[in-house]
Amino acid sequence: MQEKDNTNLERMRELIERLTEADIAYYKNDAPIMTDLEYDRLTEELASLEHDTGLVLSGSPTQKVSGEILESLAEVRHTKPMLSAGKTKSIEDLIRFAAGRAVLLSWKMDGLTLVLRYEYGKLKQAITRGREGIIGEDVTHTVRTFRNVPLTIPTKESFEVRGEGVISWESFRRINASLEEPYTHPRNLASGSTRKLDAGEASKRRLEFWAFELVSDHLEPESKLAQQQFLQRSGFSVVPYIFLDAGHSGQDIRDTVAGMEPKDFAYPVDGLVMEYEDLRYGKSLGATGHHENRLIALKWADELYSTRFRGVELATTRTGMVSITGLFDPISIDGTLVSRAYLHNLDIFDEFQFGIGDEISVYKANMIIPQIADNKTQSNTYMLPMTCPCCGKPLTVKCTSGGTRQLYCGNPHCAAKLVQKFAHFCEKTRMNIEGLSATTLEKLIGHGWVRNFGDLYELEQHREDIVRTEGFGERSFDRLQAAIEKSRRCTLAKFIAGLGIPMVGRHAGRDLDRYFHGSWAEFEAAILNGFDFTQLPDFGETMHNNIYTWYADAQEAKLWRPLLRKIQFETKENLTMETTMNNPFAGKTVVATGKLEHYTRDGIQEKLISLGAHPSGTVSKKTDYLIVGEKAGSKLTKAQQLGVKTLTEQEFEDMLAWMAGGTTVAEQGLPAPFPVSGGNQDDKPQIPLSCLRSQELRSHSTCYAGLENRLQRHFSGSVE
C-alpha cells in the first residue's frame, strides 16, 4: 500500500513539473511544447490522482494560488516554543550522545526555519521561527507558492510540521545571475524570498520546504522513523537521514559522518543533526531554556583560508559612526569570491596589528559571513586613516556604553551623514517621499539644492537644473514633486519618527502623537517646560535625555526647524470623539490582530490614535478591546482566556458609523450603547446585521436599536 502511495506521489510531482513547463512555454515563450489535448489529458490525470489520494501539492495547475500582496507581515506566537539543538564541533560528543541507543543522523539544512499548521487536512498557516522560537511572522501567502508544499492531505487531524525553507545551489546560481544585487548565500535568498510581501515575486524563486519534525497531540508516532514515514506519505519532502540501530559502534558514527559530504548534496547545509529514534525517551530528557536534550547538532569547524591584507575601507553612517571594513586579496570560499570582511570596532582592528601584505586567515562564520580569523605576520605597519572618507575632516575616537572604541566624524555638515539623515526622513514609514533614495539625495545635496529638510519642499525653483541632471527627466521630477506635495500633510507621529532622534522611532512617535494630541506646538512646549517623558509608557531615562539633547543641538535644529513652515500637521479625524460620552475607545488600550479588510497595520493604529485610544501590539489584562481580522492567531486565544472584549472589523466599523451620527445618545432619546445600571437588556429589539449601515443608523431608530443590542453584548463583558 505504501509503495502505491509513493508511486502516486511521484507521478503527481512529475505531472506538476510537466504542466508547469507547458504553461511557461505557452504563456511566456509563445512556443507550445504539447497539444491542448495532451495538456488536458495530463491535467485530468493529475486531478484524478488528487481526488483518490486526498493530496494536493503546491504548484498544482488544478489550484489557483493568488499572487497575494501584503502590506506587512503579521506576527504570530508559536503554540509551542521552537528550541534549538545543543551544538558541538566534536564527533566524539555525537558518539557519547548515541551510546547504546538507535539514532537518526540527518543534514542540518541551511535556510529559513518554518512551521506549517494544518487543520482538517488543509494548510492553514505558515510561520517563521522568528525571535527565539516564540514569535514568528506569518508567511502563508508565499509558502503556498513553494514547489513541494502539500496544500491538502488525507487526514482530518490538526498538526504542525516543522522544517526548513530552502533553495538549491543550482537555483541559487541561476537566480543570482539575474539579480542586480546578488545574494551572498542561498540562505539569504530563501529567507528574503519567503518574507516578500508579494507572493507572485516569491513564486519565481523555486523555493522548497523540507520537513524534519511532526508536532501533534494526536498523530505523534512512537518512533522518529514512523514520524518521517508519515510525513513522506502525506506528500512532504523529508530531510534525508541515515538510521543507526542501537548496536552501532563509535567507528560506525565516524564513518557515517565522513561519508556525508556537503559538496555532494544539492542544498546548502551547515552541519548534521542527531536525534534519538525513541521519541518518548527523547522527550523524557526535557530541555534547557535554549535547547532540547533529545537532539544534538554537529557544526563543522570553520575552514580557514590564507590571503594577503591590503588595507581598509571606511564608511560614515547617519549617526557619524565610521565603520571599518578590512580588504584583502580575493579568495574563493564556499563557491563565492570574498575580498572584504567587516571589522566591528577599533579595538578589533588594533588587535590584528595589520600591515600591507601581511598573511591573514579568513573564514565564513556559519558559512555565510566573511571574517578575519588572525594575522600570522602582525607587522603592525599599517596606519589607519583618521579622516572622514566623505568630508575629509579629522575623526575622533569615542567609547561606547559597552566599553568598545569607535571612530566618529564630528563634522555636522558631513555629506555622508546628511545623506543618511535625509534618507531616514524620507522613508515610507516616516514622511513617505517616494523617489528620494540615498543616491538621489546625494545628487541634490551635492549640487547645493538641499541643505535642510525644508529645502525638499522648495525643489520646484530648481526644476530646470534638476531635469537636466543625469537620472532625472520631466516625468521623474513630476512624480517626485507629487510625492513631496503629498507629504506636506503629515501626522506628528511620522514627523517625529523621521527626525532621527536616537531611540525615538515609529512606536515612540505614536505615543507622543497621542499624548500631545497630534500637536507639534504642544510637544515643543512640553520640552521648553521641562516635561518628564519617563511618565509615558515605554519611555525610559535614556529616551528622555535623547529628546532634550537632540532639541538643544543647534546643528540639528538647522535641519528641521525650517521645515515647520512648509508642512501641515493633520487634524485628527473626528477629534471630538475623544471627549464625547459616545466614544467607547477614548483612553482605552486596543489591540488589532489578523488580516483586516479595510486597514493596514499602520492604518488601524493611526485610526485608533485618532479615536483617543492607545494601540498596543500585545494582549494583556490591561487590554480593553481586541479587533479581530482573518487568520487571527494566539492573540485571540489569549484574549478569550483573559476575558478581553473582542470586536470583528465589521462591528468596529458599525461602532464608528454610529459615533459619526452627529448627535448624542441623549439628544436622540435612545438608550446608551454602554452598560448601565438597571433595566432589562434582553427586552431590546433584534434586527438583521445587514441593516447596520451608517445612513440607516442615522434615519431609523430600529436599526440603531439592533446595533445597540450588539454593542451591549460586548460592553457588558460577553465575548463571542
N, C-alpha and C positions, 0 to 999 in steps of 0.2 A: 504493500500500500504506500509506504513511504517513498519507495523507488518511483512509483507512478506520480506521486505528488511532486517529486523533484523534477521528473521529466516534463510535467505540465508547466512548472515554474520556468524552466529553462526555455521551453517553447514560447511562453508568453514574453520573456525578455527578448528572444530572437525576433518575434513579430513586432514588438515595440520599436526595436532598433531599425528593422527594415522599413516600417511605415514612417518613422521619423525621417529617415534618409529620403524616402519618396516625397514627403512633404517639402523638405528643403529643396530638392531638385525641381519640384513642380512650381512652388510659390516664389522661391528666391532666385533660383538659377534659370527658370524658364526652360528646363531641359529634362522632361519626364523620363524616369527610368523604368516605369512599368505602366501597363494599361490601366484604365479605370476599372475594368472588370477584375483584374488581378488585385488591385488595391482594395476593392470592395470585398473580394473573397477573403483576403488576409484579415481585414477588419472584422468580418463576421466570425472568422475562426477565433480571433482574439476575444471578442465579446462572448462567444460561447464558452471559452475556457474560463473567463472571469465569472460567468454565471455558475459554472459547475464547481469551481474551486472556492468561490467566495472571496477571491483575491483580486484586488485592483492595484496595479503598481503605478507610481508616479510616472508621468510622461506618456501614459496610455492615450492614444488618439480617441478612445471612447469617452474620455473625460475632458472637459473644457476647463482647465485651470486658468483663472483670470490673472492677468498681469497687474495685480493689485499694487497701488502706490500709497504708502502710508505717510502721514505727517511726521511720525516719530515712532520709536519702538517702546511699547509699554513694558513696565517692569512687572515681573511675576515672581511670587515666592514659591520655592520648591516645596512639595508636600513632605519630602524627606531631604535633609541636607546631603549634598554631594561631597563627601570627604575624599581626600586624596589617598594614594597608596604610600606606604612607607618607602623610602628611596635608599638605594645603595649603589656603589660602583664596584662592589666586590662579588664575584661569583660564589665565593665561599659563604657569603651571607645567604644566598639562594639555596645552597646545599644544606645549611643548617635549618633554614625555613622549611624545606621539603622533607626532612628526615623522617622516614617511616610512614609517609602519607602520599596518597595519589594527588597529583597536581596537574594543572594545565599551564602551559607556557605559551604566551601569545605576544604578538607585536604590540608595542605601545605606539599607536598611530598618532601622528603629529598634525592635528588640525584644530577644529573648534568643537569642544565637548558639548553635546546636545542631549536633551531629554525629550522624548516623544510620548505624548499622552494619548491613549486610545480609550474611547468609550463606546460600548455597544458595537465593537468591530470597526469603528471609523476613527481616523486620525482627527483628534480634537484640537491639539495644541502642541507646538514645538517651542522649547525654551533653551536658551544658552545656559551654561553652568553659572556664569556671572560671578558676582562678588562672593568669594569664599564658599561657593556652592550653596548659598542661601537664597539670594535674589538674582534672577536672571532676566533676560529680555525675550519678549515674545517675537519669534521669527517664523511663525506658522506660514505666513504668506510666501516666504522664499523656500522653506523646506518642502512645501508642496510641489515645487518645481524640480527637486532633486531627482536624479535619474532612477534611483532604486529604492525609493521610499514607498512602502505599501500604503495606499490611501484607505483601503478597506481590507479586512482579514476575516476568516470564517470563525469568529468567536464573539460571544455576547458579553464576555467579561471585560472589566476595566483594568488596565495595567499601564505601566510605563516601560519604555525601552531606552536605555542609556547607550550612547555610542559617540562616534566621532564623525563630524562633518569634514570631509577631506576632498582633495583634488589630486589626481595622479600627476607624476612627474611629466609625462607626455603632454597632458592637457595644460599643465602649468607653463611649459616651454612654448606651446603653441599660442596660448592666450597672451602671455607676457610679450611675445614678439609683436603683437598688435596694439599694445598699450603705449601711450606717450610717456607715462611714468611707470615703468615696470616694477613689479613687486620683488622683494628680495628673497622670498621663500614661499613655497606653496601654502604653508600655514597662514601667512598673512593674506594671501589671495582668497583662501577658503573662508577665513574669518570675515574679511571685508565684504566679500560677495554675499555671504549668508546674512549679514547685517545691513544689506542695502535696503532702502525704503521702497525701491522699485523692483517688484518681483520679476518683471519682464527682463530687466537687466541681469538679475541673478540667474535666470533660466538659461542664459547663453554661456554660462561658465562651466557646465558639465560637472556640477558638484555631486558628491555621493555621500551616503550615510552608511557607516559600518558599525553594527551593533556589537556591544560587549557585555551587556547585562540586562536581565529582565527584573523588574521590580513590581511585585504584585502580592496582595494579601490572599489571593485565591488560586492563582495559577502557578505559584512558586514550586518548581520541581525540587526533588531532594538532592539532586546532583547537578554540578555545573555542566556536565556533558548533556544531561537531559534538557537543561535550560537552553543550551546552544542549539540543540536539535529542534526544540520547539520554535525558536526564533527563525531557524532556517526553513522549517515547514511553513511558517507564517509569511514567508516572502522576503525576509531580511537578509542582507549580506552580513555575515558574521566575521569579525576579525579572525584571521587564520590563527590556529592554535595547534599545539602538539601535546598529546596526553602522555603522561608518565605515571605508571602504576606505582603502588606502594613499595614494590620490590626494586625500584631503581637504585643505582649507586651514585656516588658523588661524581664518578667519571662519566656516567650517563648524562648528567646535567651539563658537565663541562663540554662534552661532545655535542650535545643538542644546541647549546648556546653558540658554540663555534660554528655550527652549520647554518645558523640564521644570520645571513649576511644582508645588511640593509640595501646594498647595491643591487641585490638580486630581486628586491621587492619593488613593485610598480608604484608604491605610495611612500610618502615621507614618513619616517619613524624616528623616534628619539630614545628608544630603549626597548626593553622587554618587560612583560608583566607576568608574575607567577601567582596563581590563586589555588586554594585548596579545592579539590573536586567535591568534597563533602560540604555542601553549603551550610548544613545545620551546625557542623563543627566550626566552620569559619565564623559564623555569626556569634557563636558562644564565646569567642575570643574578645568580642567587644571592639572598642575604638578609643583613640585619644581624641583630643579636641581638634586635631588636624588630619589624622589618617585612620583608616580601618586596618585592623590587625590580621584580617583574613587574606590579604594580598600584599605583595611587595614588588616594587619596580626596580629593575636594573637599568641605571643610567650609564651609558658608555662614557668612559673617560674622554675629555675633550682632546682631540688630536692637535698637536702643536705644529706650526709651520714656520720656517725661518725666512726672514726677509730683511730689508735694509731700511732704516729710518731716514726720512727725507725732509722733515720739518713739521710745522703745524699750520692749521688754518683757524683763524679767529672769526667769530660772528657775534654781532651785538644784538641783544634782544630788546623787547619793549621796555623792560624794567631797567635797562642799562647793563645788566649782567652780560659778560662776554664769555661765550663758550669756547672750549679748546678741543680741536679735533686733530689727532695725530695722523700724519701722512707717511706712507711707506711704499716701496716698490710693489706693484700689483702682483698678487699671488692668487691662484685658484684654490678655493676651499668649498667643498661640497657642491661643485658644479658651477659656482659663481666666482667672478673676478673681484677680489677685495683689495682696496688700496687705502683705506682710511678707517679709523676707529675713534670713537668719542672718548675723551679723557675728562672725567666727571668734575674735577676741580683742580686748583693749583697745587694742592698737596700731592695728588697722584702724579701730576706732571713732574714735580720736583723729585719724587721718589725714584723715577726711572733714570734720572741723570743722563739724558739723551745727548747724543752728538750726531751730526750728519754722517751717514754711512754706518752707524752702529748696527750690529746684528741683533735683531729683536725676534721674539717668538710671538706669533699671532694665532688666535683660535676663534671659533664661533661659539659663544655661550649658548647652550641648548640648541646648537646647530643653526642659530638664527643671527645673533648679534655679534659682529666682529669686536674682538677685544685684544689688547696688547697684554701678553702674559708676563713678559720680563724683557730686560735689556741685558744681553750677555756681555756687551762691551763696556757699557757705562763710562764713556769717555767724558761725559759732563762738560762738553764744549759748546752746546747749543744754547744760545741766548734767546729767551722767549721775547717776542715783540711786546713792548709795553706801550703801544699807541693803538688807538681805536682803528679798526680796519676800515671804518666808514668815514669818520671825520678827521682822523689823524691826531686827535687830542690825546694827552697822556692818560694812561689807565691808572686806576688806583686799586689797592688790594683791600677787601673787606672780609671780615669774619662773619659767617652766617650764625644763626641761632644754634645750629648743630655743631659749631666749632670748626667748620672747614673754611678754607680760604678761597675766595672767588675774585676774579677780575671784574672791574666795573668801569664803564665810561661815565664820567661825571658831567659831560657836556650836555646841557639841556637842549641845545639846538642840533644835536647829532641827528643826521638824516635817517639813519637806521632805526633809531629809537622812535623818531617821528612817524616813519612809515608804519611801524608795527602798532603804534598808538592809534593812528588813523584807521588802519585795517581793523583793529579791535572795535573801534567806534562804529564802523560801517557794517559789521557782521549782521547776518539775518536775524539772530536772536536779540540784537540790540537795536540800532537805528534802521537796519534793513535797507541799506542803499545798494541795490544790485548794480553791478558793473564797476564798483570801486574796489578792485583787487589790490593786493600789495604792489604788483607790477605797475598798474595804472597809477596808483597813488605816488609811487616813486617818480614817475614822469611828471605828474602835476606839481609835486613838491620841488623836484629838481629844476623846473622852469620858473619857480617862484610864484606860481599861481595860487598855491595853497600854503599858508603859513599857520593857520589856526582852524579850528572846527567851523567857525563862522564863514571862512572863505569858501567852503564847499558849496555854500548857498549863493555864491556870487560868481560862479563859473561862467554864466551867460556872457559877462563882459569880456571874457577871453575866448569866446566861441570861435572866431576866425582863426586864431592861432592854434587852438586845440584840434580843430578838424583837420588841420594840415600836418599834425603830428602823426608819426608812424603808429599804426594800430587804431587810429581813430578815423572817423568819417562823419558825414552828416547824420546818418541813421543811428550810429552808435552813440553819438553825442546826444541826440534827441531822446534815446532810451535812457541814457544816464540822467539827463535833466529831468525826465519824468519821474524817475525813482527818487531823485533828490527832492523834488517838489512834494511828492507823496509823503516823504519823511518829515516834512515841516510840522505836521501834526503828529505828536507822539505822546506816549504815556510817560509819567515820571519814572516808572519802573525801568523802561527801556533806556531812557535818557541816563539815569544813574548807572545802570549796568554798562553803558557804553563809555563812561568817563574814565574807566580804568582805575578806580580807587582800589588799592590792594585788598583782596578778600571780600570786596563788596560786589558781588555778581548779580545774576538774574534773581535768585531767590531772595537775597537781601534787598534788592531793588524793589521787589514786590511788597515786602514787609514795610519798607519806608514809604512806598506809594500809598499803601493802605492807611498807615498811621498818620501821614501828613495830608490825607485826602487828595492825593494827586497834585498837590501844590508845591512848586519849587520855592515859592516865597515862604511857605511855612517851614519847609526843610531848612532853608538858609537861615531863617530867623532862629530856628532851634539851635543851630551851630553857634550863631552870634551870641545867644543867651546861655551857652554852656550846657546844653541839653545832655543828659546821661543816656547814651544809646544802649547801654547794657541792660536797661529795663525792657528792651524789646526782645521778643522771642529769638533765640539762637544768636544773639549778639553778645560777643564777649569783649573783654578788655582790649584785645588786640584790634578788633574791628572798630571799636570806639576810637582808639588812638589813631588808627589809619585814616578815618574820616577827617579828624581835626588836622593831622599832619598834611593830608592832601589839600585841604581847604586853605591852609596857611602858606602853601607853596606858591610863590609869586609866578614862577615859570609855568606851573600847571595852570594857574588862573589865566595866563595869557592865551592858553589854548582854548579853554572852554567858555570864558566869560563873554567874548564877542558873539558866541552862539546864541545866547539868551535873547538877543534882539531879532533873531532870524527864525525862531521856531515858536510854535504854539502848543501848549500842553492841553491834551484832550480833557474836556469836561466829562466826568463820569456819567455813563448812561443811567438815566433815572436816579440821579443822585439823591433826590428827595426820599427815595425808598428807605434810606438809611435811618431816617428819623421818624418815619411813619409807623403807626401800630400795625399796618398791613404788611410789613416786611418781616417774615419769619427768619430770614438769613442774617440780618444785621447783628454783628458781633458773634456769630456762630462759626464754629470750625467745621468745614465741609471738605470731604474727600470725593474725588471722582475716579472711577475705575472702569476698565473695559473700553471698548471702541464706541465712541459716541458718533451719532449720525451728523449732527449739526455743529460740533465743536472739535477743534484740535485740542491737544493737551494744553498749549498755551492759551488758546481761546477760552476754554472753560475756566481757567484760573483768572484770566482778566475779567470775565463776566462775574465771577464770584466776588472779586475785589470791588467791582462797580456796585455790588449789592451791599457792600459793607461787611462781607464775610471774610473769614480767614481761611484761604485754601491751604490744605495740607496734603502731603504725599503718603501719610501712614494713618491707619485706623487705630484708635486707642479709646480708652474710656472717656477722653475729653472730646471725642468726635461727636458732633451733633447730628450730621446727616451724611449719608453716602449716596452719591448719584451713580447709578449702575447702568453701564452700557453693555454691548455684546461682549461675550467671552470674558465676563467678569470672573476673576480667579479667587485667590486667597483672601483678598480684602473683603469680598462679600461674605465669605465664610466667617472671617473674624468679626465682622460687623454683626452677623446673626448671633454669634456666640456672646458678644458683649451687649446685645440688645440695642444697637445703634439703629436709628430710623433710616430706612432706605427709600430712595426715590428712583423710578425709571426716568429716562430722559424725557419722555412724554409728560410724565407727571410734573417734572421740573418746569417744562415749557408751559404747561397749563397753569401752574402757580404764577409764573411770570406774566402770563396773559391776564389773569385776574388782577395782579398787582398793578398792571398798567391801565386799569379801567378808569382811573382818574378821580374816583370818589372814594371816600372812606366807607367802611362797613356800616358805621352808624348812620351816615348820610343816606345810604340805600335802604336802611331799615331792615337789614338782613343779619342773621346770626354770624358771629365771628368765626373764622375758619381755624380757630385755635382752641385748645382745651379750656373750658370754663367750668366753674363750679355749678352744680345743679343741672337740671334739665335731662331729658331722656334723648340721648343721641340716636337711639335706634328708631325713633319716630321720623327721622329726616328722610325725605323722598329720595329715590334712586332713579337714575336715568342712564341710558347707554353712554359709554365712554366716547362714542363717536360724536356726541353732542358737544363735547368740551372743546370749543373753538373760541378764540378771543372775541370775535364780533357777536357771537351768540351769548357769550358771558355778559357782555355789556347790555344786551337788549332783552334777555329772557331770564327771569328770576328762577325758573325751574332748572335751567341749565346751571346757573350759579349754585343752586341747592345741591345738584349732583356732584359738582366739583367740591363744594364744601364738605359733603359727606366723605369723599375720598381723602381730603386733607385731614379731616377729623381723625380718620383711622391712623394716619401717620403721626399726627401731633399728640395723640393720646397714648402712644407707645406701642401700638400694634405694628408688627413687622411682617410684611408679606414675603 
